Amino acid sequence: MKTITDIEGVFADGCHCGIKAEEKLDLAYISVPNAVAVAGVFTQNQFVAPSVVFTRQRVQNDTLRHILVNSGNANVGNGEVGDLANLDIAREGANLFACSIDDVGVASTGKIAKKIDLDPFKKGVSVFESRGFQRNGSAAAQAILTTDLVSKEVFVSREIGGQVISVAGIGKGSGMIKPDMATTLSYFATDIDITHLPLQTIFRRASDRSLNMVSVDNDTSTSDMSILFATGAKKIWLTPKNLAEFEALVTEAMQEMAKMIARDGEGARCLVEVAVSGAASEMDARTVALNVVNSPLVKTAIHGADPNWGRILAAACKNPRVRLNPDTIELKLNGILLFANGEQVGANHTQLVAELKKDTIVLALELNSGAASASAWGCDLGYGYIDINVTYT
């Protein structure tokens, strides 16, 4: 499987340095030394990690070219000590990459208010120095995981403007996942030649149709960010058509990442996709999709394979600002029609139970109120989520 370092000019690696007590990879870097542009979106939580403040400024200045990512310590709630530690980590990165500190970002994920120890970071940087620059994206993907059960890597390509353009990424996310501008740690790279402002615009819009449409537990993390580096290796005319096709490619990559995050939700048994069509506006479609995917009643019914479709419609219609008529809605579960023309359809109960036991559940809502559409991704909610989170500290 291809990974982020299969894009020429992108380097990455991961190691175990002792941030986590167990023998797992816990420190990674992504380096794009000759990047021509960078874009990013960041958590909107106000209880925010210093790494977010620090890295966000470098994205805004379009100077970010390298980032150190740890999994195991969120470095949130540590006061001035945490701020200074974040700066020290960035300095370690600047030494590693032989660059200005303005070119270095920091990302931290893990336990909140855990005292931060710089010695493991220094050890990890020494390991990276001894290896030299690596193109080991899969190790970096492993090193950024926390409660995730699987690593998450995407790679997509498409011919645009006479060149094959690629977008690749690695990510993490399992709990504390709610749509609010990032809600995960994820890092993408593309080989297109582009400047910061159009890249940022495209990345933000793609985020709204992907990472901001995934939800596991309706909680927004303190530390999350998503970054896109452009290497500039593939030069094409940035016509409106080419830019639209590139945006579609970025969106595709990010939606694949969103699905991976939802499927690996803490304690999850299945991926839930809510596909809304026929809405009066995209905002209406997004609202309906998120209301359904966020509903604890819907999520627990799916976990128990209970075809209680009334919960789905109640969640879909609960926002009075959304323009819809319940009598015109059609609801399908994995292609099986459940509701139409204002009343239930005689779907086979046994068949529905069997569908709900599958590892992918698609809830399709045709609103018949317009031409807009949107999709959201989530998972079921069961005992596994509780087991993980009552013992996390």
C-alpha positions in Angstrom: 0.0 0.0 0.0 1.3 3.5 -0.9 1.7 6.0 1.9 2.6 9.7 2.3 6.3 9.2 1.7 5.6 7.7 -1.8 5.2 11.3 -2.8 8.6 12.5 -3.9 10.1 15.1 -1.5 8.2 13.9 1.6 10.1 12.2 4.5 8.7 10.7 7.6 9.6 8.2 10.3 8.5 6.9 13.7 10.2 5.6 16.8 9.6 4.6 20.4 11.3 7.0 22.8 9.4 6.4 26.1 6.6 8.9 26.0 4.3 5.9 26.3 5.1 3.4 29.0 4.5 0.4 26.7 6.8 -0.5 23.9 4.9 1.2 21.1 6.0 3.9 18.6 5.2 7.3 20.1 7.2 9.9 18.2 7.0 10.8 14.5 8.1 13.4 12.1 6.9 14.5 8.7 9.3 16.6 6.7 8.8 18.4 3.4 11.9 20.5 3.2 11.2 22.0 -0.3 7.4 22.5 0.2 6.1 25.4 -1.8 3.0 25.9 0.3 1.2 24.6 3.4 -2.5 24.7 4.6 -4.1 23.7 7.8 -7.2 23.5 10.0 -7.2 23.3 13.7 -9.4 22.4 16.7 -11.9 25.1 17.8 -11.8 23.9 21.4 -10.8 26.9 23.6 -9.0 24.6 26.1 -6.2 24.2 23.6 -2.8 22.7 23.5 0.2 25.1 23.0 1.2 22.9 20.0 -2.0 24.0 18.2 -1.3 27.7 18.9 2.4 27.3 17.8 1.8 25.3 14.7 -1.3 27.3 13.6 0.9 30.5 13.4 3.4 28.8 11.2 0.7 27.6 8.8 -0.8 31.1 8.7 2.7 32.5 7.9 3.2 29.7 5.3 6.6 28.7 6.8 5.8 25.2 8.1 7.9 22.6 6.5 8.5 20.0 9.2 6.5 18.7 12.2 7.2 16.6 15.2 4.2 14.6 16.5 4.0 12.7 19.8 1.3 10.3 20.9 1.0 9.8 24.7 1.0 13.4 26.1 -1.4 16.1 24.9 0.6 18.7 26.9 -2.7 20.5 27.7 -3.3 22.1 31.1 0.4 22.3 32.0 0.5 26.1 32.2 3.7 27.9 31.5 5.7 24.7 31.9 3.8 23.2 29.0 4.3 26.3 26.8 8.1 26.2 27.4 8.2 22.5 26.8 6.5 23.0 23.5 9.1 25.6 22.5 11.9 23.2 23.6 10.4 20.4 21.4 10.3 22.8 18.5 14.0 23.7 19.1 14.8 20.0 19.1 13.0 19.8 15.7 14.9 22.8 14.3 18.2 21.1 15.2 17.0 17.8 13.7 15.9 19.4 10.4 18.8 22.0 10.4 16.3 24.8 9.8 14.8 27.9 11.5 12.3 27.3 14.3 9.8 29.2 12.2 9.8 26.2 9.8 9.0 23.6 12.6 5.6 22.6 14.0 4.7 20.5 17.0 1.7 18.2 17.5 0.8 16.5 20.8 -1.9 13.9 21.4 -2.7 11.7 24.4 -3.6 12.3 28.0 -4.6 15.8 29.1 -2.7 17.4 32.0 -0.1 14.7 32.1 3.3 16.2 33.3 5.6 16.5 30.3 9.1 15.2 30.4 11.5 16.4 27.7 14.0 13.6 28.0 12.0 11.1 25.8 11.7 13.7 23.1 15.5 14.3 23.1 16.0 10.6 22.9 13.6 10.3 20.0 15.3 13.1 18.1 18.7 11.4 18.6 17.2 8.2 17.1 16.0 10.1 14.1 19.4 11.8 13.7 21.2 8.5 13.8 18.9 7.1 11.0 19.0 10.1 8.7 16.0 11.2 6.7 13.7 8.3 6.1 10.8 7.7 3.8 8.9 5.5 6.2 5.4 6.9 6.2 3.9 3.7 7.7 6.1 4.0 10.8 5.0 7.6 11.2 1.4 6.5 10.8 1.8 4.0 13.7 3.6 6.5 15.9 0.8 9.0 16.1 -1.9 6.5 17.3 -3.4 6.6 20.8 -6.5 4.4 21.4 -6.7 3.6 17.6 -6.7 -0.1 16.8 -5.4 0.4 13.3 -3.2 2.9 11.5 -4.7 5.1 8.8 -3.1 5.8 5.5 -4.5 7.1 2.2 -3.1 7.6 -1.3 -5.2 8.8 -4.3 -4.1 10.0 -7.8 -5.8 11.5 -10.8 -4.7 13.1 -14.1 -5.3 16.8 -13.9 -4.0 19.3 -16.5 -1.9 16.7 -18.2 -0.1 15.6 -15.1 -0.8 12.7 -12.6 -1.5 14.6 -9.3 -1.4 12.6 -6.0 -2.6 13.3 -2.5 -1.6 11.1 0.3 -2.0 11.2 4.1 -1.7 9.6 7.5 -4.0 10.1 10.4 -5.2 9.1 13.8 -8.5 9.4 15.5 -10.7 7.0 17.5 -12.2 8.9 20.4 -12.9 12.6 21.2 -14.2 12.9 17.6 -16.7 15.6 16.7 -17.0 17.7 13.6 -15.5 21.1 14.4 -12.6 22.0 12.0 -10.2 19.1 12.2 -11.2 16.7 15.0 -8.2 14.5 14.4 -4.5 14.5 13.8 -3.9 14.0 10.1 -1.1 15.0 7.7 -1.4 15.1 4.0 1.0 15.9 1.1 0.4 16.6 -2.6 2.8 17.1 -5.4 1.0 19.9 -7.1 2.6 23.3 -7.6 0.4 25.8 -5.8 0.5 28.8 -3.5 -0.7 29.1 0.1 -4.0 31.0 -0.3 -5.7 28.7 -2.9 -4.3 25.6 -1.1 -5.8 26.9 2.2 -9.2 27.6 0.6 -9.3 24.2 -1.0 -8.2 22.4 2.1 -10.7 24.2 4.3 -13.6 23.4 1.9 -12.4 19.8 1.6 -12.3 19.5 5.4 -15.9 20.7 5.7 -17.0 17.8 3.4 -14.8 15.2 5.1 -13.2 15.5 8.6 -15.9 17.9 9.7 -18.5 15.3 8.8 -17.2 12.5 11.0 -18.2 12.0 14.5 -17.6 9.2 17.1 -18.7 10.7 20.4 -19.6 14.4 19.9 -16.5 15.6 21.8 -13.9 17.9 20.3 -10.3 17.4 21.2 -7.9 20.0 22.6 -5.0 19.1 20.3 -6.3 18.3 16.9 -5.0 19.6 13.6 -4.9 18.7 9.9 -2.1 19.8 7.7 -1.6 19.7 3.9 1.9 20.2 2.4 2.4 20.9 -1.4 5.8 19.8 -2.8 5.4 21.7 -6.1 6.9 18.9 -8.2 4.0 18.8 -10.7 3.4 22.1 -12.4 0.1 22.6 -14.2 -2.0 25.6 -15.3 -4.2 26.4 -12.3 -7.4 27.0 -14.3 -10.7 27.0 -12.6 -11.4 23.5 -14.0 -8.0 22.2 -12.8 -8.5 23.7 -9.4 -11.9 22.1 -9.1 -10.5 18.7 -10.1 -7.7 19.1 -7.6 -10.2 20.1 -4.8 -12.2 16.9 -5.7 -9.0 14.9 -5.3 -8.2 16.4 -1.9 -11.8 15.8 -0.8 -11.6 12.2 -1.9 -8.5 11.6 0.1 -9.9 13.3 3.2 -13.2 11.5 3.0 -11.3 8.2 2.9 -9.5 9.3 6.1 -12.8 10.3 7.6 -14.3 6.8 7.0 -11.2 5.1 8.5 -11.5 7.3 11.6 -15.2 6.5 12.0 -14.8 2.8 11.5 -12.1 2.7 14.2 -14.2 4.6 16.7 -13.6 3.5 20.3 -15.4 0.3 20.9 -17.1 0.4 17.5 -18.5 -2.6 15.7 -19.4 -0.9 12.4 -19.1 2.1 10.2 -22.2 4.2 9.8 -22.7 6.4 6.8 -25.6 8.9 6.6 -26.2 10.0 3.0 -28.6 12.9 2.7 -29.9 14.0 -0.8 -32.6 16.2 -2.1 -32.0 18.9 0.5 -32.9 22.6 0.0 -29.2 23.6 0.7 -25.9 21.9 1.4 -26.1 23.4 4.9 -29.5 21.7 5.4 -28.1 18.4 4.1 -25.0 18.6 6.4 -27.2 19.4 9.4 -29.5 16.5 8.9 -26.6 14.1 8.3 -24.8 15.2 11.4 -27.9 15.1 13.6 -28.4 11.5 12.6 -24.8 10.4 13.0 -24.5 12.1 16.3 -27.7 10.7 17.9 -27.0 8.4 20.8 -30.4 6.8 20.3 -29.5 5.9 16.7 -26.0 4.8 17.5 -27.1 2.5 20.3 -29.9 1.0 18.2 -27.4 0.2 15.5 -25.1 -1.4 18.1 -27.9 -3.6 19.2 -29.1 -4.4 15.7 -32.5 -2.9 16.6 -34.2 -1.6 13.4 -35.9 1.3 15.3 -36.2 3.6 12.2 -38.3 6.1 14.1 -35.1 7.2 16.0 -33.5 8.0 12.6 -36.3 10.2 11.4 -36.7 11.9 14.8 -33.0 12.8 14.7 -33.2 13.9 11.0 -36.1 16.3 11.6 -35.2 17.7 15.0 -33.7 21.1 13.8 -36.6 23.5 13.0 -34.4 25.6 10.9 -33.9 22.9 8.3 -36.4 23.2 5.4 -38.0 19.8 5.0 -41.4 18.1 4.9 -41.4 14.7 6.8 -44.2 13.4 4.5 -41.8 13.7 1.5 -38.8 11.9 3.1 -37.7 8.5 1.9 -35.5 6.5 4.3 -33.4 3.5 3.3 -31.2 1.2 5.3 -28.5 -0.5 3.2 -30.8 0.0 0.2 -34.0 -1.3 1.9 -36.9 1.2 1.9 -38.2 1.8 5.4 -40.3 5.0 5.1 -42.0 6.9 2.3 -45.1 9.1 1.7 -45.4 9.8 5.4 -45.7 6.2 6.5 -43.6 3.1 7.1 -43.0 0.5 4.4 -43.4 -3.2 5.3 -39.7 -4.1 5.4 -38.9 -7.5 6.7 -37.8 -7.3 10.4 -35.5 -10.3 10.3 -33.8 -9.0 7.1 -33.2 -5.6 8.8 -31.7 -7.2 11.9 -29.3 -9.1 9.6 -28.3 -5.9 7.8 -27.7 -4.1 11.1 -25.2 -6.8 12.1 -23.0 -6.0 9.0 -19.8 -4.0 9.4 -21.0 -1.1 7.2 -24.5 0.5 7.6 -25.7 3.1 5.1 -28.7 5.2 6.1 -29.9 7.1 3.0 -32.3 10.0 3.5 -33.9 11.5 0.4 -35.6 14.8 1.6 -37.2 15.7 -1.8 -36.8 19.4 -0.9 -34.1 20.4 -3.4 -30.9 19.3 -5.1 -28.2 19.5 -2.4 -26.6 16.6 -0.7 -24.0 15.7 2.0 -22.7 12.6 3.8 -21.5 12.1 7.4 -19.7 9.2 8.9 -19.8 7.7 12.4 -20.1 4.4 14.2 -22.3 2.6 16.7 -22.1 3.2 20.4 -21.7 0.3 22.8 -20.1 -1.0 25.9 -16.7 -1.0 24.4 -16.6 2.8 24.3 -17.4 2.9 28.0 -14.8 0.3 28.9 -12.1 2.3 27.1 -13.0 5.6 28.6 -13.6 4.7 32.3 -10.0 3.4 32.5 -8.1 5.9 30.2 -6.1 7.6 32.9 
